[in-house]
Amino acid sequence: MNILVLSWRDPKHPLAGGAEQVMHEHMKGWVEAGHTVALFASKMPAVHQTEEIDGIKIIRGGYQYLGVQIAAFFYYLKNRNKIDYLVDQFHGFPFFTPLYSNKPKLAVLQEVASKVWFLNPLPFPINYIIGSLGYLFEPFIFIFYRNTHFMTGSVSAKKDLIRFGIKAENITPVPHGVLVHMPKPFPKKEKKFTVIYLGALSKDKGVEDALICFKFLSKYNYNFWIVGKPETKAYFDKLKYKAKQYKVNAKFWGFVSQKKKFKLLARSHVLVNPSVHEGWGLVNIEANTVGTPVVACNSAGLVDSVKSGKSGVIVKNNTPQELAKTVVELLGNQKKYDDLQKGALKWSKNFSWEKSKKLSLALIEKLRFKNSL
């Protein structure tokens, strides 16, 4: 069948992250199964309007914050006779496909935005206005999707959807796989205890809390690494200023290649994840694949990707102080650390893209068959 996927970003977008990587892997699986897949996403300067990546046709139109939904609507109208199946990906705002198409469809949601609306990178007072509007109106968006089936990446996301009125039987969690770039030769841990933060450098990912955590840990003479792409240069400069203000000697690696990322994770002793809300928490599994335990906040998504007491520790209180305290306790207990390393490796082996792609493929084919009855 001909599948059209609607998303605000494609894998080449400069701000593409875990959600885009996840969707791309699922689409690759559908192409491998013989389906034709096209992805409509927002346009970017100096990038072709159309291209093909891994057998997926990419079409770009409209900008991510304003316009991509409208552009996608007109693209669908023009090509609707060639489309058999629609995939409507949520990222704050969806594409409202139930309003204009009766084609078989699947809504894909990594996380409900909820309070994350208030952590957007827009300048004041626009950030507060957009945040308030998004937070207030998000529950009403799901009214249009009451009869649409959802695919989520975690049980936490499923619970959020049920809270917004979607029936449990209309939600299928499909765990994410993990793309591992195992370092060769495999590096040893750093001589000094090394605590790493990995993820987008943005407020909602908790990078500022990570810096405060490092501030509390500074007296222990640990290494502190911050790895990830900054949301904006201004925010990156702000983080560097805060590190200096807190007297934290943190190394900012910036955006690194997949190969480099896994080397850094392997050399680190602990990954801290202070994110306030996630759809899953892929970085936790990535850290686990190279034997690095995770200390994470008790947040949606993180409680799914961290098996507390086995692959890492979920803290009781979501504060930088509690994160720091837990890191010190873990690194001061060699037996517990060794047990978590073994548990992390074992836990990570539960997740593969071969398994996840088969599950999503079975889901879309089942929904297509159900719709044709």
C-alpha positions in Angstrom: 0.0 0.0 0.0 1.0 3.7 -0.4 1.6 5.2 3.0 1.8 8.9 3.7 3.4 9.9 7.0 2.9 13.5 8.2 5.5 14.9 10.6 6.8 18.3 11.6 10.5 17.3 11.0 12.3 14.8 8.9 15.7 13.1 9.8 17.7 15.9 8.1 16.2 18.7 10.1 18.8 20.5 12.2 16.7 20.0 15.3 15.6 16.4 14.5 15.8 14.1 17.6 14.7 10.8 19.0 11.1 11.1 17.7 12.4 11.6 14.1 14.8 8.7 14.4 12.1 6.4 15.8 9.7 7.3 13.0 12.4 6.8 10.4 13.2 3.3 11.6 9.5 2.3 11.5 9.2 3.6 8.0 12.2 1.7 6.9 10.6 -1.5 8.2 7.4 -0.8 6.1 9.5 -0.2 3.0 11.4 -3.4 3.6 8.0 -5.2 3.7 7.1 -3.9 0.2 5.0 -0.8 1.0 5.6 2.6 -0.6 6.3 5.2 2.0 6.3 9.0 1.6 7.1 11.5 4.5 5.7 15.0 4.4 7.6 17.4 6.7 8.6 21.0 7.2 10.9 22.7 4.7 14.3 24.1 5.6 16.6 26.6 3.9 19.1 25.3 1.4 17.6 21.8 1.4 15.9 20.1 -1.5 12.1 20.1 -1.5 12.1 16.4 -2.3 14.6 13.6 -1.9 14.8 9.9 -1.1 16.3 8.5 2.1 16.5 4.7 2.7 13.7 4.1 0.2 11.4 6.8 1.8 10.4 9.7 -0.4 10.7 13.0 1.6 8.5 15.9 0.6 9.0 19.3 2.4 6.6 22.2 2.6 5.6 24.8 5.2 7.7 25.7 8.3 7.7 23.6 11.4 6.1 26.1 13.8 3.5 27.5 11.4 2.5 26.2 8.1 3.5 22.5 7.8 0.1 21.3 8.8 -1.6 23.6 6.2 1.0 22.6 3.5 0.4 18.9 4.3 -3.4 19.3 4.0 -3.0 20.7 0.4 -0.5 18.0 -0.5 -3.0 15.4 0.6 -5.9 16.9 -1.3 -3.8 17.0 -4.5 -2.6 13.3 -4.0 -5.4 11.7 -2.1 -6.3 9.2 -4.9 -2.7 7.8 -4.7 -2.8 7.4 -0.9 -4.0 4.2 0.9 -2.9 4.9 4.4 -2.2 7.9 6.6 0.2 8.2 9.6 -0.4 11.4 11.6 2.5 12.1 13.9 1.9 14.3 17.0 4.5 16.8 18.2 2.5 19.2 20.3 0.0 19.9 17.4 -0.9 17.0 15.1 -2.1 17.3 11.5 -5.9 16.9 12.2 -6.3 14.3 9.5 -9.6 12.9 10.9 -11.2 16.3 9.9 -10.5 15.8 6.2 -9.7 12.2 5.4 -11.6 8.9 5.9 -8.6 6.9 4.8 -7.3 4.2 7.2 -5.0 6.0 9.6 -2.7 5.7 12.6 -1.8 8.5 15.0 1.8 8.2 16.4 2.5 10.0 19.7 5.8 9.8 21.6 4.5 11.9 24.5 1.7 14.2 25.6 3.3 17.7 25.8 1.4 18.8 29.0 3.6 21.1 31.1 6.4 20.9 28.4 4.4 23.6 26.5 5.8 26.1 29.0 9.4 25.1 28.3 9.4 26.2 24.6 12.4 28.2 23.3 10.4 31.2 22.0 11.2 34.7 23.4 9.2 36.2 26.2 6.2 37.0 26.2 5.5 34.8 23.1 6.8 31.7 24.9 4.3 32.2 27.7 1.4 32.9 25.3 2.1 29.9 23.2 2.8 27.7 26.2 -0.5 28.7 27.9 -2.5 28.2 24.7 -0.9 24.8 24.1 -1.4 23.7 27.6 -5.1 24.8 27.8 -6.1 23.5 24.3 -4.1 20.3 24.1 -6.8 18.2 25.8 -9.4 19.4 23.2 -7.2 18.2 20.3 -7.9 14.6 21.2 -11.6 15.0 20.8 -10.9 14.8 17.0 -9.0 11.5 17.5 -11.5 9.6 19.6 -12.0 7.0 16.7 -8.3 6.9 15.7 -5.9 4.2 16.8 -2.7 5.4 18.4 0.8 3.9 18.5 2.9 5.1 21.5 6.4 4.2 22.5 5.7 3.6 26.2 3.0 2.7 28.7 3.4 6.1 30.3 2.3 7.7 27.0 -0.7 5.3 26.8 -1.7 6.4 30.4 -1.6 10.0 29.3 -3.8 9.3 26.3 -6.3 7.5 28.4 -6.4 10.6 30.7 -7.3 12.7 27.7 -10.2 10.4 26.7 -8.7 7.9 24.3 -10.0 4.4 24.9 -7.3 1.9 26.1 -8.2 -0.5 23.3 -7.4 2.2 20.7 -3.8 2.5 22.0 -0.9 0.1 21.2 2.5 0.7 22.8 5.4 -0.4 20.6 8.7 -0.2 22.5 11.5 1.5 20.6 14.5 -0.3 19.3 18.1 1.0 19.7 20.8 1.5 17.1 24.0 0.6 18.7 27.4 1.7 17.5 29.6 -0.5 19.7 33.0 1.1 20.1 36.0 -1.0 18.8 38.2 -1.4 20.6 35.9 -1.1 23.6 37.3 1.7 25.9 37.8 1.5 29.6 36.0 3.8 32.0 37.7 7.1 32.8 40.1 7.0 35.7 38.1 9.7 37.4 34.4 9.1 38.0 32.6 10.7 35.1 29.0 11.8 35.0 27.5 12.5 31.6 24.4 14.3 30.4 23.3 13.3 26.9 20.4 14.9 25.0 19.2 18.0 23.4 20.3 21.1 25.3 16.9 22.5 26.0 14.8 23.3 29.1 12.4 20.4 28.8 15.2 17.9 28.7 16.4 19.2 32.1 19.9 20.2 31.1 19.8 23.2 33.6 19.0 20.7 36.4 21.9 18.6 35.3 24.2 21.6 35.7 22.8 22.2 39.2 23.3 18.5 40.0 27.0 18.9 38.8 27.3 21.9 41.1 26.4 19.7 44.1 28.8 17.0 42.9 31.7 19.4 42.3 33.3 18.8 45.7 33.8 15.1 44.8 36.2 16.0 41.9 34.3 14.1 39.3 34.4 14.7 35.5 31.3 16.3 34.1 30.4 15.9 30.4 27.5 17.5 28.6 26.8 16.1 25.1 24.1 17.3 22.8 22.9 19.8 20.3 21.9 23.2 21.7 18.4 24.5 20.9 19.8 27.9 20.0 23.3 29.5 20.3 21.9 32.0 22.8 20.8 29.2 25.1 24.1 27.4 24.6 25.9 30.6 25.8 23.5 30.8 28.7 24.4 27.2 29.8 28.1 28.0 29.6 27.6 31.1 31.7 25.6 29.1 34.3 28.3 26.5 34.5 30.9 29.2 35.2 28.5 30.8 37.7 28.1 27.5 39.5 31.9 26.9 39.3 31.3 23.6 37.5 34.2 22.5 35.3 32.0 20.8 32.7 33.1 19.8 29.3 30.6 20.7 26.6 31.1 18.3 23.7 28.3 19.7 21.6 26.7 17.5 18.9 28.8 14.4 18.2 28.6 11.5 15.8 26.8 8.2 16.7 30.2 6.6 16.9 31.6 9.2 19.2 28.4 9.2 21.4 28.8 5.5 22.2 32.5 6.0 23.0 31.7 8.8 25.5 28.9 6.7 27.0 31.2 3.7 27.4 33.9 5.8 29.1 31.4 7.4 31.5 30.4 5.9 34.8 26.8 7.3 35.1 24.3 9.0 32.9 22.0 11.5 34.6 18.6 12.1 33.0 16.7 15.0 34.6 14.1 15.3 31.8 10.7 16.5 33.0 8.7 14.4 30.5 9.6 11.8 27.8 7.9 9.5 25.4 10.4 6.9 26.2 14.0 8.0 27.0 16.1 6.3 24.3 19.4 7.7 25.7 18.9 5.5 28.8 18.9 2.3 26.7 21.9 3.6 24.7 23.9 4.1 27.9 22.9 0.6 29.1 24.1 -1.0 25.9 27.7 -0.1 26.8 27.4 -0.9 30.5 26.6 2.5 31.9 23.8 2.7 34.5 21.4 5.7 34.6 20.2 7.9 37.4 16.9 9.5 36.3 14.0 11.6 37.4 10.7 9.9 38.2 9.2 11.2 35.0 6.9 9.8 32.3 8.9 7.8 29.8 12.0 7.5 32.0 10.1 5.1 34.4 9.6 2.9 31.3 13.1 3.0 29.9 14.9 2.7 33.3 14.3 -0.5 35.2 15.0 1.0 38.6 17.3 -1.2 40.7 18.3 -3.2 37.7 19.6 -0.9 34.9 19.8 2.3 37.0 18.0 4.2 39.7 14.8 6.3 39.5 15.1 9.0 42.2 12.4 9.5 44.8 12.3 13.3 44.5 12.8 15.1 41.2 15.4 17.6 42.3 19.1 18.1 41.3 20.0 17.5 45.0 18.4 14.1 44.9 20.1 13.2 41.6 23.5 14.2 43.0 22.9 12.3 46.3 21.9 9.1 44.3 25.0 9.4 42.1 27.3 9.7 45.1 25.7 6.7 46.8 26.0 4.6 43.6 29.6 5.5 42.9 30.5 4.8 46.5 29.1 1.3 46.5 31.2 -0.9 44.1 29.0 -4.0 44.5 25.8 -2.1 43.7 27.5 -0.4 40.8 28.8 -3.7 39.4 25.3 -5.2 39.7 23.7 -2.3 37.9 26.3 -2.5 35.1 25.3 -6.2 34.6 21.6 -5.4 34.8 22.0 -2.5 32.4 23.5 -4.8 29.7 20.8 -7.4 30.3 18.0 -4.9 30.1 19.3 -3.3 26.9 19.1 -6.6 25.1 15.3 -6.5 25.3 15.2 -3.8 22.6 15.9 -4.1 18.9 14.6 -2.5 15.8 13.9 -5.8 14.1 11.4 -6.6 16.8 9.9 -3.0 16.9 9.5 -2.8 13.1 7.7 -6.1 13.0 5.2 -4.9 15.7 4.4 -1.6 13.9 4.1 -3.3 10.5 1.7 -5.8 12.0 -0.3 -3.0 13.5 -0.8 -0.9 10.4 -1.7 -4.0 8.3 -4.2 -5.1 10.9 -5.8 -1.6 11.0 -5.9 -1.5 7.2 -7.7 -4.9 7.1 -10.1 -3.8 9.9 -11.0 -0.6 8.1 -11.7 -2.6 4.9 -14.3 -4.8 6.5 
